[in-house]
Amino acid sequence: MGQSRHTDRVSSYLTRRELIVTMAIWVALSIVAIAMARQNMSAPGLYYDEAVFGGLAKDFVIGQKRLHMPGCETVTIFNRRLPVFVQPYLGALKCWMLIPAFTVFGANLAVLRLTSVFWAMLAVLFFMLGIRRWLGTWPAIAGGILLTLDPAWFFIGVLDWGSAVPALFCRCLAFYFGSVWWRNRNVASLLLAGLFLGLGVFNKIDLLVFIAATGIAALCFYAQDLWQVVRSRGWVTTAACFAFLLPIVITLPRMGKVLMVAEQTPSLAGELKEKLHTLLALYDGSYFYRLINLGGLFNKMYDQPAAVYVPLWLVLAIAVVAVAGFVRNKHRLRAMGFLLTSLILTTAGVLLLPGAVRIHHAILPFPVPQLIIVTAFALLWNTTGKRFARRAVRIVAIVSLVLMAATQVYAIAKTEKLIADTGGRGRWSNALDAFCRENKDRSDLVIASLDWGFNEQVAFLADRPQLVEPFWAFSRYNGQLPALPQRSGYIYLTHSPEYSLFGYDVSYLNELQTSGEAVDIQPHSDRQGQVVFYTIRFRE
């Protein structure tokens, strides 16, 4: 009896020590992430997707009502407008995650991005804790390093494009609570896993692709185990499904609008080439370098090779092949098969999903690739066999992980250097931020956006000017654009021609440049002198 208690105390001590080590490494990784992102508090410029969530959260915090893109939905609470949906397929979870930070620290660009980093690193923490439950401390540390340093994850975590951070956060928490439930059959953990998956769907409906893919993979490899759980504890399964559906219920009345959006997207064949390019750039770490370098011109991002490369595809392939060749334990092979099937099916789902052409869609399988790599690392490290073979496998595993981490850091540093040199180009330039700072307190101004990509940034960064977005109605004029009101208190914003989305602003710009009217047209450039946008103002 005494020996048993002693063993339990030793085991408890080792468990606490391993948890402390895991937490310490996570704190160190968080410090590294913040240090690498320090210049991103002001560059690149505030992007539209960041701004729309930040603007809606700011409106609630300070009690104002600013003009936002069509499709936003709010409810009034305590005489303030709480955002509920940003678009029919996009819940306002990100806004809710920003509100506490804005309340305490104020609503500005630095707080917006630091808050995104906070939630992204919290996701990394739960990812590490989930791996620790499943594989142990050192695989958890390796997984945390690979995920934190991944260029796609890092820049998504800082700039949060397409509400990707809340989706990643929900996936990592669902993974953690799912791991706890799988080992301990803890009912509360299963309910929380279901709840966070439901929140992820509320955040953005495309998470259903990941859930469906992972569910199919689970049925392929763990159907008997799952059936035993359902048969013996059916009420638990029912409760977990209820927890999953609870956050999704309010999205159901909007499904008609979601389907309308899907019908308006280009054909699958027309999107497939860009989707494949996006996947390759996601896995080779070059996406954000290409994006910033071309200023968000998606049609030109892949015309030239990038200056960075991360061998995630290669290491992933080596990991899978090595496990297939060296691991003989059926239970371990089944776990790897489950993860690999989930990754393949999720990727296929993204390729088939209408409109899923950007990195915030392509990153939907994350963090499964990193989980596959660290699982392979753990299995190969503990494999049995001849001493020389074991040593060779371990050396290859260590070299692969170190090489990938080094290339990840280089890719981030190279992209940050480009951002430092340019301040961001095109739609990612901080030239618009500078314009907003100059005019943030000008209540005598009306700032009119003549194309997509201006209003949300101005709404977040400039407090006092009135805002209008007339271009949403221009399609009704069948090409005969209305004359602009010639009022001295109006400033019209137009893109440089290559960055225009709808083209209305360029038509006005070209006409006024040659009309001889009493108008001031001022170009605004990035740090390298490349014109990003123009302001148009009629003289008195």
N, C-alpha and C positions, 0 to 999 in steps of 0.2 A: 504493500500500500504506500509506504513512504517513498519507495523507488519510483512508483507511478506518479506521485505528486511532484517529485523532483524533476522527472522527465517532462511533465506538463509545464512546470515553471520555466525550464530551459527552452522548451518549444515556444512558449508565450514570449519569452525574452527575445528569441531570434526573430519571431514574427514582428514584434514591435521595432526591432532594430532595422529589419529590412524595409518596413514601412517608412521609417525615418529617413533611410537612405534614398528611397524612391521620392519622397517629398522634397528632400534636399536637392536632388538632381533636377526635379521639376522647377524649383525656385531658381536654380542656376540657369536653366533653359529659358525661363521667363525673363530673367535679367538680360540674357544674351539677345533674346528677341526684341526687347524694348531698346537695347543699345543699337542693334542693327536698324531699327525703325526710327531712330531719333530724327533724321532729316525729313521723314515722311509726315511729320506733324505740320509741315508747310508745303511739301512738294512730294508727289505731283499735285496738280490742282484738284480741287473737290470735283468729283465726277457726279453725274446726274443721279445714278443709283444710290450713292451714299447720301446725296443731298435730300432726296425725297423722303427717306426714312428719318434723317436728322431733322428736316424741316417740320415734319408732322409731330415729332417728339418735342421739338422746341416750342411749337404752337401750344401744345398742352401745358408745358412747364410754365411759360410766361403769360398764358392766357390770351394769346392773340389769334387772329384768323388770317392766314396768308393764302394767296392763290396757289393751288397745286394742280397737278396733272389730272385730267378727267379719269374717273374710275375710283378715286379715293373715297372711302366711307368712314365716317366718324359718328360717335355717339356723345351726347352732352352729359358730363358728370361734373358736379360742383361748378356749373357754369363754365366749364372748359371742355374743349372738343377732344375726346380721346380717340385716336385712330384705331380702327378695327381692321379695315382692309386697305391696302395700297392699290391693288388691282383685284379683280374677281378671283384670280388664281394665287394671290399673294397676300397672306395675312400680315398683320402689323406687329408680329412678335418682335421683330428687330426694334421697332419704335419703343415697345415696352421695356426692352433691355437697355435702351439709351436713357429713358426718363430718369431713373435714379441718379445716374452720373450727371446729367444736365441739371438736375435739381440741386445737387451738392456743389458742383464745380463750374457750372455755367455751360451754355451751349456755344461751343466754338469748334473749329476744325481739329485742334489738338485733342480736345476732350472726346470728340467723336471717334477719332482713330485710336486713341489709347483705350477707349472702352471696347472697341472691336478687338484689339489685341488681348485685352483682359478676358473676354469671352472665348476667344480662340484658344488661349493658353489654358483656360479652365477645361475646355474640351480635351486638350492634350493630357491634362491631369487625369481625367476619368478614363481616357484611353489607356494610359499607363497603369492605372489601378485595375482596370479590367484585365490587361495582359498579366499583371502580377498574380491575380486570382487564378489565372488559367495556366501560365507557364513559369512564373517565378519573377524574381526581382531583376536579374540582369537582362532578360528579354524585354521586360517593361522599360528599362532604361534605354535599351537600344531602340525600341519602338518610339519612345518619346523624342529621342534625338533625330531619328529619321523623319518623323512627322513635322517637328518644329522647324527643321532646316530645309524641308522641301520647298523649293521656290514658289510653286503654285499655292501651297498652303500658307506660306509666309505672307505673300502679297495679298492673297484673299483675306487673310487674317487682319491685315492692316487696312486695306482699302475696301473690304467687304462689298464685292460687286454681286448683284443679284440676290441679296440676302442669303449668301452662302454660309456665313458664320453661324447664324442660328440653326441652319440645317445640319451643319457639321457638329455643332454642340449637341443637338438632339440625338444624332446617330451615336456619338461617343457615349452619352449617358445611357442610351438604350443598350449599348454593348456592355457597359459596366454592370448595369442592373441585371441584364440577361445572364452575364457570367456568374454573378452572385446567386441568382436563382438556379442556374444549371448545377452548381456545386452543392448548394444547401437546400434547394427547394423552398426558399424563403418566399412566402406569398406576397409580401409587401414589395419585394424586389421585382417580381413579375408584373405587378400592377404598375409600378413606376416605369418599367421598361415599355409597357404598352402606352402609358400616358405620354412619355416623351416621343415615341414614334408618332402618336396622334398629333402632338404639338408640331412635330416636324412637317406633317402633311398640311396642317393649318398654315404653317409658315410659307410653304410652297408645295404645290400639289404634286410636283414631279418626284417627290420622295416616295410616292407609291410605286415607282419603278424599282427602287432599291428594296422596298419591303416585299414586293411580289417576287423579285429575283431571289432574295435571301430565303423567303418562305418556300419557294420551289426547291432550292438547294437543300434546305432542312428536310423536306419531305423525301428527297432522293437519298439522303444519307442517314437520317435519324427518324424515319417514319415510325418504326416500332417503338422507340423510346418515347416519342411524342404521343403515340396512341395510348401507351400505358398511363401517361400523365392525364390525358383527357378522360380515359375510362375510370381511373381511380379518384381523380379530383376534378370532375367536370365543372364544378362551381367556380374553381379557381380560373380555369380557362375562360369561362363566361365572364367573370369579373375583369380579367385582363382585356378581353375584347371590348367590354364596355368602357374601360379606361382609355383604350385606343380610340374608340369612336367619339368619346365625349368632346374633345377639342375640334373634331371635324364636323360636328352637327351643323354649326352655323355656316359652313361653307356649302352645304347641300343646295340651298336655294339659288346659289350663284353658278351652279354647274352648267346651266344653259349658256351663260355668258362665257364660261371657260371654253365650251365647245365651239362657240362662235369665234373666239380668238384662235383656236386650233385650226379651224377651217380656213382662216385667212392667211395661214403660213404657206410658204412655198412647198412644192412637192418634195417628197423624200429624195427623189433622184437629184433634184436641184440643190438640196442641202447636204447630200452625202459627202461630197468632196471636202467641203469646209469642216464638217464634223470629223472626218478622218484627220485632217490637218490639225484640228484643235486637240484631238486625242494624242497625236504624236508630240505636239508642243507641250501638252500637259506632262507627259511622261519624260520628255527630254529636258524639262526645266526652262524652256525658252519662251513660253507664252507671253509672260509679262515684259520680257525684253523686247520682243517683237511688237507688242501692243504699244508700249511707250515710244519706241523708236519710230513707229508709223503714226502716232497720234490717234490711235483708234480707227484707222482705215482698215477695216477687216478684209476688204477685197485685195489688199496689197501686202498683208502681213507675212505671207508665205512665199513671196516672189524671190526672196534672197535667203541664203543660209544665215542662221543666227550666230552670234559670237559666244554662245554658251551651250553646254551640253551636260546633262545629268544622265547616267546610265541606269535609270530606274527600270526600264524595260529589260535591259540585259541582266541586271541583278535578280529581277523577278523571275526571269526565265531560268537562270542558273539555279535559283532556290528550288523551283518546282522540279527541274530535272534531277537535281541532287537528291531531293527527298525520294523521288520515284526510284532512284538507283541504289540508295543506301539504306533507306528505312524499310523494315520488314514488318513492324508492328501494325496490325490491321486497324486498331483503334486510332493510331496516329495518322495513318494514311487516310482514314475516313475523315478526320478533322481537316486535313489538307484538301481533300477532295471537295468538302463542303465549302471551304473558303474560295477555292478556285472556281467552282461552279457559280457561286454568288457573284464573283467578280466578272466572269464571262457574261452571265445573264444580265447583270446591271449595265454593263457596257453595251451589250446588244440592245437593251431597252432604250438607252440614251440615243443610240443611232437611229432607232425607229420612232422616237418621240418627236412629233412635229415642233419645229422651232427651236430645238435644243442644240444650238450651234455654238454657244459661247462656253468659256471655261467654267462658269458657275453651274452649267449643266454637266459638262464632261467630268467634273470633279465629284460627281454623285457617288461613284464607288468608294471614294476615300472614306475611312482609312484602311480598307480591306487590302490594298497592295502592300502597305507597310506591315499589316498583320500577317500576311502570308510570308513575307521575308523574315520577320522575327520568329515566326513559328518554325520555319525551316531551320533557322539558326539554332533554335533550342533543340529541335529534334536531331539535327546533325551533330550537335555538340555532345549529346548523350548517346549517340549510336554505338552499337557494339560491333566488333570486328577486329581485324588485325591492327596492331599498334601503329604501324606506318600509315595505313589507310586513314585511321582516325585522325592522326596528326595532320595529314595532308588536307583532309576535309576541313578541319578546324582552321588551318592557315588560310585556305581559300575563303572561308566564311568571313574571317576577320578582315582580310585584305579587301574583300568586296564591300563590306560595310564601311570601312575607313575610306576607301576610294569614293564611294557614293557620297558620304558625308562631306568629303573635301570638295567634290564637284558641286554639291549643293551650295556650300558656302561661297564658292567662286561665282556661281550663277547669280546669287543674291547680291554679292559685292559688285559684279559687273553691271547688273541692272540698276543698282543704287548709284553707281558712277554716272550712268546715262541720265538718271533723274537729276542728279546734282548739276550736271552740265547744262541741261535744258530747262529744268523746272517742270518737266513734263511737256510733251508736244501735243498740238491739236486739241482734241476734246479732253485731254488730260493735262493741259497746260495750267500753270498757276497764274497766268496773265489775267484771267477772269477774276481770280481771287483778289488780285491787286486792284482791279477796277471796283470791285465791291467794297473793299476797304476805303477807297477814296470817296465813295458815295453812300456809305452805310447810314449816315445820319441826315441825308438830304430829303426831308419830307416834302420839298417843293418839286421833286422829280417824279415822273412816271417812266418806268423802264419797261419797254415793250420788246418782247422776244419775238423775232420774226422766223424762228426755226426752233426745232427741238434742241435741247442741250444747254439752255441758258437759265430758264426761269427758276428751277429748283435750287440751283446754286445761289442765285441772287436772293431768293426767299430766305435761305439759311444764313447767308453772310451779310446781307444788307437789311437793316431793321426798319428804316423809315420810308424809303421810296415806295410809291404805289406800283403794283405790278399788273401787266396785262399780257396775254398770249393770244393775239389775234390769228395766228397762223392755223390754229385748229379749225377755223371756219373757212379757210381759203379754198379748200377743195370744192366748195359749193359754187365758186365763181367760174368754173369751167375754163380756167386759164386767163380770164380777164380780171386781174387782181385789182382790188379797190385802191384808190389813192390814199397815201398815208396822211393823217392829220398833221398839218404843218404848224405845230405848237412848239414854242421854244422850251417849254418844260418837259418835253418828251425826249427820251434817248432811246433810239432803236438799235437793237443788237442783231448783227448778221455775222455768220461764219465767213472765214476765208473760203473761197469756192470749193476747195477739195474736201472740206469738212462738213459741208451742208448736207442735211439729210433729205429734206423735201424739196429744196431748191428755190422756194419762194423768196427767201432772204437774198439770194444771189441775184434774182431778177430785179428786185428793188435796188440793190447795190449797183448793178450795172447801169440801170436806167438813170439813177441820180448822179453817178459819176460823169455822165455825158450830157445831162440835161441843162446845165448852166444855172440851175436854181440856187438860191441863197441857202446853201447847206454846208455844214462842216462834217466831213467824213474822216474819222481818225482811226488809223490802224493800231492794233495792240499786238505786240510780238512777245515771243518767248525769250529766254536768256541768250539764245543764239541768233536772235534777230529775225526769226521766221514768223511771218504774220499769222496770227491765230484767229482773230476776229476783228470786226470793225464796229465802231459806234457811229451812228448817224444822228445829227441834231440840226434842226432847221433854225436859221437865225431869225431874230426878231425883226 
